[in-house]
Amino acid sequence: MSDTSRRDFLKTSSIAAVGAAALHSLSAGAYAAGEDTVRIGLVGCGGRGTGACSQALKSPGRVRLIAMGDVFRDQMDGSLNNIEKAVAKDDTAEITVAEESKFIGFDAYKKVIDSGVDVVILATPPGFRPMMLEYAVEKGVNVFMEKPVATDAPGVRRVLEAARKAKEKGLKIGVGLQRHHQAPYQDMVGRIHSGEFGDVRALRVYWNSGGVWDPRKNRDEVKSEMEYQLRNWYYYTWLCGDHICEQHIHNLDVGNWVMSKNGELQFPVKANGMGGREVRKDKKYGEIFDHHAVEYTYADGTTMMSQCRHIRNVWNSVTEHVHTTKGIVHLSDRSSNGIRGGGGFGIKYFDGTEDVYKGDSRDPYQVEHDDLFTAIRNGNAYSEAEYGAMSTMTAILGRMCTYSGQEITMQDALERGLGIMPEDLSWDAKLPNAPDADGVYAVPVPGVTKVLADA
Ligand SMILES: NC(=O)c1ccc[n+]([C@@H]2O[C@H](COP(=O)([O-])OP(=O)(O)OC[C@H]3O[C@@H](n4cnc5c(N)ncnc54)[C@H](O)[C@@H]3O)[C@@H](O)[C@H]2O)c1
């Protein structure tokens, strides 16, 4: 089959709809037996891109990596090496990335998407995601994209629009909010939705941790301000969204999931908060805050208290807690400060008894790819882009509140939130957030910093 007809086939075929006889004529029976190859490309060859690509290759059926893109060659070489090792024992994983299919530069994503891939994995820093998603959808390519899916409100609007177009075209989009594919979350959130624990009264969500990697390159090791910020992307808001967006999105997203019932997506209608830089103040830490505390309100008045902190030697927790009329449901991915055992998943009733989750512990990073690729092979509708976009926007709303010190509604944030992406994406771009002559970046100041366009 030609590239286009293969893609169309993967897009539109479903075993039920096509029927066994027709399926045989299309793929000589091989597709139904899981032998039909899905071709993938990777954009953003860092830690998660490498992991996501390996997991995609290990998903059921034959998957072949045919193209890769990054802005830095060293990143790509390391990634390819690690992917090869990760899938070495998997008979249905193939890697055929020819030298001419390794693309370097700001337009590498276009070249990967144009390489005849059925699925592109987008795992660059999140600021680039809307532009890359738009292009993939325009070209009729399915997408797995990491969270967050944008770093500003205009970016979220672009993602929502691309998601709408993707649906029209029958394209599948997976988003790396893997808790949705993690059995204990599915079980406990399902039980909350069923009403088993009574009504939800409030939520608490945390990503308090020691932070991520320290800046990777010094100024004297890079050729430009753009390279400096890209190498150290976590510390620049247009690239990363600040850590409330980059990491805490997972916990905020669980809050939105708990509040979304009967298929109706819910997200906070307003928020207020405070934050700043208390410990991580050196200029090498760019412009982001090291702590944010936000109070979100949902349409029915339910409050979600949120904290995220990147400071060492303090109380840490990466957890979500749902207060209901019968007790407190603890959803704990990492640190278990909730209930006994079970990884921290379960409910502690007000009478002191506990019901601890003891079920499936499969790796959600693998399951999210298994689910997406199965939908692509079977032609089932699959879109995580809408909730991915609104959970990203929930985090951006929180950041807008902590940077400005104002209470802000979701509607204002989404409609009037200022864009922060630079117009020029090139190595010698004059970045709007460039530092002063001493290399010091401007840090947001509550009460002064403006985050909304005038009404
Ligand atoms: N779901 C999860 O639990 C999880 C975990 C880790 C990371 N992530 C997400 O994955 C994304 C990447 O994070 P990471 O830890 O892999 O970062 P990383 O720094 O290890 O990798 C990012 C890669 O993107 C490349 N890149 C930067 N700009 C690019 C551009 N314009 N075009 C092409 N390549 C570009 C970089 O050179 C680098 O190789 C982030 O959005 C992050 O939030 C998700």
The ligand as a Gaussian input file, in Angstrom:
#p B3LYP/6-31G(d) Opt

LIG

0 1
 N        4.027000      11.962000      31.513000
 C        5.055000      12.037000      32.322000
 O        5.052000      11.516000      33.434000
 C        6.276000      12.774000      31.881000
 C        7.512000      12.515000      32.479000
 C        8.628000      13.234000      32.022000
 C        8.478000      14.185000      31.024000
 N        7.253000      14.411000      30.473000
 C        7.068000      15.455000      29.458000
 O        7.813000      15.152000      28.287000
 C        8.272000      16.371000      27.699000
 C        9.777000      16.281000      27.524000
 O       10.382000      16.148000      28.789000
 P       11.794000      15.405000      28.957000
 O       11.958000      15.153000      30.392000
 O       11.891000      14.280000      28.002000
 O       12.782000      16.573000      28.506000
 P       14.224000      16.422000      27.858000
 O       14.933000      17.702000      28.029000
 O       14.873000      15.167000      28.350000
 O       13.892000      16.226000      26.317000
 C       13.360000      17.229000      25.481000
 C       13.944000      17.017000      24.094000
 O       13.303000      17.902000      23.160000
 C       14.312000      18.470000      22.332000
 N       13.789000      19.707000      21.757000
 C       13.699000      20.932000      22.342000
 N       13.104000      21.798000      21.511000
 C       12.829000      21.128000      20.363000
 C       12.219000      21.481000      19.126000
 N       11.755000      22.724000      18.899000
 N       12.122000      20.544000      18.168000
 C       12.592000      19.295000      18.379000
 N       13.180000      18.895000      19.531000
 C       13.277000      19.793000      20.515000
 C       15.492000      18.638000      23.268000
 O       16.712000      18.838000      22.589000
 C       15.442000      17.334000      24.047000
 O       16.118000      16.297000      23.362000
 C        7.810000      17.497000      28.619000
 O        6.630000      18.044000      28.141000
 C        7.550000      16.797000      29.930000
 O        6.563000      17.414000      30.713000
 C        6.173000      13.713000      30.883000

